[in-house]
């Protein structure tokens, strides 16, 4: 990825996270973008209540991943690095 392209992708991902952040915050949690790998995998860290929530994986796949892939269709997957 070129520097300009990478910046555009990160900006779009951050924008997508901004749209879902209020829902996470209403449950006492948040999310942080950690990295976008060269093979288009987004690594995020769930924070607060989201890091220990029983449905965090469902939130990640059905909420976060859908929002990010909608903004940047080239993204292959979104993974949580909270427990890594």
C-alpha atoms as a printed R data frame, in Angstrom:
   type eleno elety resid chain resno       x       y      z
1  ATOM     1    CA   UNK     A     1   0.000   0.000  0.000
2  ATOM     2    CA   UNK     A     2   1.187   3.473 -0.760
3  ATOM     3    CA   UNK     A     3   1.277   6.041  2.021
4  ATOM     4    CA   UNK     A     4  -1.601   8.071  0.565
5  ATOM     5    CA   UNK     A     5  -3.746   5.000 -0.041
6  ATOM     6    CA   UNK     A     6  -2.999   3.697  3.459
7  ATOM     7    CA   UNK     A     7  -4.008   7.038  4.977
8  ATOM     8    CA   UNK     A     8  -7.293   7.040  3.024
9  ATOM     9    CA   UNK     A     9  -8.067   3.477  4.153
10 ATOM    10    CA   UNK     A    10  -7.285   4.263  7.787
11 ATOM    11    CA   UNK     A    11  -9.416   7.420  7.627
12 ATOM    12    CA   UNK     A    12 -12.345   5.428  6.197
13 ATOM    13    CA   UNK     A    13 -11.976   2.753  8.883
14 ATOM    14    CA   UNK     A    14 -11.834   5.390 11.633
15 ATOM    15    CA   UNK     A    15 -14.943   6.995 10.162
16 ATOM    16    CA   UNK     A    16 -16.738   3.627 10.216
17 ATOM    17    CA   UNK     A    17 -15.690   3.108 13.835
18 ATOM    18    CA   UNK     A    18 -17.027   6.569 14.683
19 ATOM    19    CA   UNK     A    19 -20.470   5.552 13.422
20 ATOM    20    CA   UNK     A    20 -20.656   2.494 15.688
21 ATOM    21    CA   UNK     A    21 -18.751   3.889 18.672
22 ATOM    22    CA   UNK     A    22 -21.893   5.406 20.351
23 ATOM    23    CA   UNK     A    23 -23.443   1.929 20.562
24 ATOM    24    CA   UNK     A    24 -20.318   0.521 22.203
25 ATOM    25    CA   UNK     A    25 -20.038   3.482 24.560
26 ATOM    26    CA   UNK     A    26 -23.679   3.119 25.620
27 ATOM    27    CA   UNK     A    27 -22.731  -0.315 26.970
28 ATOM    28    CA   UNK     A    28 -19.608   0.984 28.717
29 ATOM    29    CA   UNK     A    29 -17.109   0.014 26.035
30 ATOM    30    CA   UNK     A    30 -15.142   1.358 23.118
31 ATOM    31    CA   UNK     A    31 -12.921   0.216 20.271
32 ATOM    32    CA   UNK     A    32  -9.479   1.232 19.054
33 ATOM    33    CA   UNK     A    33  -7.920   0.644 15.645
34 ATOM    34    CA   UNK     A    34  -4.590  -1.113 16.165
35 ATOM    35    CA   UNK     A    35  -3.376  -1.934 12.663
36 ATOM    36    CA   UNK     A    36  -4.290  -2.582  9.059
37 ATOM    37    CA   UNK     A    37  -2.044  -5.328  7.727
38 ATOM    38    CA   UNK     A    38  -0.653  -5.503  4.196
39 ATOM    39    CA   UNK     A    39  -3.060  -8.357  3.468
40 ATOM    40    CA   UNK     A    40  -6.020  -6.098  4.427
41 ATOM    41    CA   UNK     A    41  -6.834  -7.490  7.835
42 ATOM    42    CA   UNK     A    42  -7.954  -4.930 10.388
43 ATOM    43    CA   UNK     A    43  -6.811  -5.442 13.967
44 ATOM    44    CA   UNK     A    44  -8.843  -3.734 16.659
45 ATOM    45    CA   UNK     A    45  -8.837  -3.709 20.428
46 ATOM    46    CA   UNK     A    46 -12.085  -3.812 22.350
47 ATOM    47    CA   UNK     A    47 -11.933  -1.624 25.455
48 ATOM    48    CA   UNK     A    48 -13.871  -1.471 28.711
49 ATOM    49    CA   UNK     A    49 -17.026  -3.541 28.982
50 ATOM    50    CA   UNK     A    50 -16.623  -4.665 25.366
51 ATOM    51    CA   UNK     A    51 -13.419  -6.531 26.177
52 ATOM    52    CA   UNK     A    52 -15.188  -8.942 28.518
53 ATOM    53    CA   UNK     A    53 -18.708  -8.983 27.103
54 ATOM    54    CA   UNK     A    54 -20.200 -12.385 26.299
55 ATOM    55    CA   UNK     A    55 -21.412 -11.167 22.917
56 ATOM    56    CA   UNK     A    56 -18.286  -9.230 21.954
57 ATOM    57    CA   UNK     A    57 -17.462 -11.612 19.087
58 ATOM    58    CA   UNK     A    58 -20.962 -11.175 17.674
59 ATOM    59    CA   UNK     A    59 -20.603  -7.388 18.021
60 ATOM    60    CA   UNK     A    60 -17.228  -7.567 16.295
61 ATOM    61    CA   UNK     A    61 -18.428  -9.641 13.331
62 ATOM    62    CA   UNK     A    62 -22.001  -8.340 12.925
63 ATOM    63    CA   UNK     A    63 -21.371  -4.703 13.802
64 ATOM    64    CA   UNK     A    64 -17.760  -3.655 13.517
65 ATOM    65    CA   UNK     A    65 -16.734  -5.859 10.587
66 ATOM    66    CA   UNK     A    66 -19.873  -5.034  8.595
67 ATOM    67    CA   UNK     A    67 -19.356  -1.278  9.111
68 ATOM    68    CA   UNK     A    68 -15.683  -1.432  8.164
69 ATOM    69    CA   UNK     A    69 -16.221  -3.639  5.093
70 ATOM    70    CA   UNK     A    70 -19.008  -1.318  4.012
71 ATOM    71    CA   UNK     A    71 -16.600   1.625  4.138
72 ATOM    72    CA   UNK     A    72 -13.621  -0.288  2.701
73 ATOM    73    CA   UNK     A    73 -14.745  -3.349  0.692
74 ATOM    74    CA   UNK     A    74 -11.127  -4.476  0.206
75 ATOM    75    CA   UNK     A    75 -10.900  -5.425  3.895
76 ATOM    76    CA   UNK     A    76 -10.857  -9.213  4.273
77 ATOM    77    CA   UNK     A    77 -11.421  -9.566  8.004
78 ATOM    78    CA   UNK     A    78 -11.582  -7.714 11.294
79 ATOM    79    CA   UNK     A    79  -9.974  -9.375 14.298
80 ATOM    80    CA   UNK     A    80  -9.845  -8.493 17.967
81 ATOM    81    CA   UNK     A    81  -6.379  -8.388 19.519
82 ATOM    82    CA   UNK     A    82  -7.713  -7.796 23.053
83 ATOM    83    CA   UNK     A    83  -7.062 -11.369 24.111
84 ATOM    84    CA   UNK     A    84  -3.916 -11.969 22.049
